[in-house]
């Protein structure tokens, strides 16, 4: 493959990662809105829902940190807290087996969507770390890479210094000419 094709594929992959990260950030914000419902339940039903509101906040914050820092440890913590929230919510709401099923279906759907986006975030983080190691990151432009290579070369020797050395070497060689 040519360099331009590789860069084009990497650029498309990076844009896709950024788009999915934006969608995941929006979902974290929407999931954070669940705190309002948890606090409403705390006032109307039981104060134990304050604990659930704190867990929802922790899920959203750890998910957001996992997205912005591209760190899978935070995303894993978010998934664990999400499972804890689902189990505690189900235990509080349900009195019978039918209540457990209804609670799992109702809150499990939203939790499932959040878990899916967290899983995608973890895959994106792996791909992002792979892209970081590729040449041309983060721009993946051939012209930018050539400019960077030229810049590194200029740091080794300045172009004017190179030209001066060429002129001096020509002058020295012309000064040692043999007479005819």
N, C-alpha and C positions, 0 to 999 in steps of 0.2 A: 504494500500500500504506500501511496505517496504521503508525504508529510501533511499536505493540505487536507487529504481525506481523513487522516487520523485526527487532525486538529478539528475538523468539522464534526466528526463523531463525538469527540470529547466536549466540544462546545455545546452540542445539542444535549448531551447527557447532563452537563452542568446546568443548563437552563431548565431541564426537566426537574432536576433536584431542587433548584430554587423555587420553581412553581409549586412543587409538592410540599416544600417546607413552608411556603406562605399559606397554603391550604391547611396544613397541620397547625400553624400558629393561630389561624382563625378558629379552628376547631377547639384549641385549648382555651381561647377566649370564650367561646360559646359554652364549653363545659364548665368554665368558671362561673357562668351565670346560674348553674345549678345550685350554687351557694344560696341564692335568694330563695329557691324552693326549700332547701334544707332548713334555712332559718325560719321560713314560714311554718314548716312542719314542727320545728322546735317550739314555736310559740303556741301553735294550735294543738299539737298531739303530745309530744314528749321532749324534754330537754336533751335527751340523748342524741337528737338530730344535730346539735351543735358539734358533737364529735364528727358526725358525717360531713358537716360543712367544712371542718378543718381538713378532713381527709380529701374532700373534693379540691380544696385549695392546694393541698400538697400534690395531688395528681396533676393538676394543671400547671403548677410551677415547675415540677420536675420534668414534665413533658416539654414545656417551653424551653427550659435550660438544655434539655437533650437536643432540641431542634437547633437552638442558636449556637451552642458550643460544639455541635456535631459529635456528641459523646454518647455512646450507647449505654454507659452505666446509668446515666440519668433516665434514659428511656426505659431501661429495665426496672428501675425503681418506680417509675410511673406505672408500669404494668402491674407490679406487685401491689402498689397502693390501690390501683383500680380494682384488683381482685378482692382486696380487703374491704373496700367500700361496698362492692356488690354483695359480699357475704354478710357484712354487718347490716346492710340495708335489708337484705332478705330475712335475716334473723329477727330484726325488729318488727318488720311489717307482718310477717306470717305467723298465724296461729295454727293453721292446719296445712295439710299437703297441697290443697288447692290454692291456698294463699301463696305458698312457696312458688308454685308454677306461675301464677299470675305475676308475682313480683319479679321473677327471673325473666319472664317474657317482656314485661313493661320496661324495667330498668336495664335488662340485659341487652336490649337492642341498642340503646345509646352507648352502653359500655362496649358492646361489640364493635361499633363504628370507631370509637376512640381507640380500642385495642388494635383494630386494623390499621388506623393511621399511625399509631405508635410503631407497629411492626414495619410499615413502609418507611417510617423515619429511620429505623435501625438499618434497613437495607440501603437507604439513601446515604446514611453516614458512612457505611462501608465503602460505597461507590465514591463518595466525596474524598475519603482518605486515599483511595486508589488514584483518583484524579489529581490529588495534591502532589503525588510522586511523579506524575507524568511531565514531560518537558512541555513548556509553554503555559503552564498553569499560572494564573487564572484566566488569561485572555484567550489562549489557543489561537493566536493569529501568527501566520508565518512572518509577516512584516515585523511584528513585535519581537518575535524570537530572533530574527536577523539583527534587529536593532540592539537587542540585549547582548547578542554575541559580539557585535561590533563594539559595543560599549565596554565589554569585558576585555576585548583586544586592545582598545584604546587605553584602558587602565594599565595594561602591560607596557605599551609604548604609544606615545602621543603621535598622531600622524605627521605633525610638523617635525618632530624629532626623527621619525623614519625618513622623511624627505631630506632633512639636513644631513643625515648619515649617508644617504644615497649620493648627494651632491659632493660631500667630502670624500667619499670613496672614489668617485669619478675624477675629482681633482687630484687625488693622490696617485691614481693610476695614470693620469695624463702627465704628471710631473716626472714620471720615471720612464718616459719614452726614450728609446735608443735613437741615436743620431744616424742618419742615413748617409 
